[in-house]
Amino acid sequence: MKIKKGDKVIVIAGKESGKTGVVSEAIPSREKIVIDGLNIMKKHRRATRAGGKGQIVEVAMPIHVSNVMLVDPKTGKGTRVATSRVNGTYTRTTKKSGSTV
């Protein structure tokens, strides 16, 4: 998975298409990411104590990584990501401008 926590991404498919946000959580085993403020769903929470009240909470749900693109730091548009090995360490570079992420 080429998108990591803290990356700025743009959604390219789905109901949130065209919106940008920062990745708050990456789930590599399911190839999904959670973006702050996007794909908000309402979850019903059960009461934790006897006699307490349940509540409805808005939670950001995961989006499949294929539905987002990394935002290029130079151009501000979506771009693909390439990995290259420099001096024994792997670096991520953008395809549009060639800048490192």
N, C-alpha and C positions, 0 to 999 in steps of 0.2 A: 504494500500500500504506500503510495507516494505522497499522501497528505498526512500531516502530523498535527498534533495539538498545538494551538497558537497560530496556525496558518490562516491567512485571510483568503476566503474562497467566495465564488459566485455560483449560485444555483442555476443550472442550465436546463433542468427538466422538472416537471411537477407543478403543483399549485403555488409554490414559492419561487417560481422561475424569475430570474432577473434580479433577485435580491442578493445582497452580500452580507457576510458576517464572519466572525472569528470562530474557529473550531475550539470547542471547550472540552471535548472528549473524543478519543479515537478508539474504535472497537475492531481491531484487526481480524479477530477470529470470525466475525460476521461481515467484514468489509463495509462497516457503517461508521458514520461520524455524527456527532451532535454539535449543532451550531447554535450559539447564543441568540435567542430571540426569534428563531425560525422554526417552522414545523411545530407550532404550539398546539397541544391537545389538552383536553380536560380529563383529569383522573379523579375518580371518587375514592377518597381515603376513609377507611374504616375508623371508628372511634378506638382510641388506644386504651382508655380506661372504662370500667363499668360505669354507666350513667353519663359518659361523655358524649360529645357530638362528633359526627363525621363531618367531612368537609370536601369541597370540590377544589382541586388544586390544578393550576395550569403548569404543564411540564413540557420542555423541549424534547421531542422524540427524535430518534436516529433517522438519518437519511443515507441511502446507499451512496458509496463513494463515486460511483459512475455517473451520478446526477449532479456533480459539482466539478468546478475547475479552479485551480489555483489562480489568484489574482497576481499578475505581473507587477512587481514593485515599480518599474520604470513607466509602463504604459497605463497601468490601472485597469487593464482588460484581462479576460480569462486566457490562460495559456496552458499548454501541456508541460510536463516535467520530465527532464532527463536526469539520469544518475551517471556520474562519471567518477573515475578513481584518480585522485591527485595525491602523489606522495604517500600512497598506502591508505588514505582515508577517502571515504565516499562523500561526494558533495552533490547537492541537488541544484540543477540549473534550469532556467526557463527556456523554452524553445523559441519564443518570440524575440526576446532581447538578449538572451545568453547570460543574464545576470544570475548570480548565485542566490539561493534562498536561505 
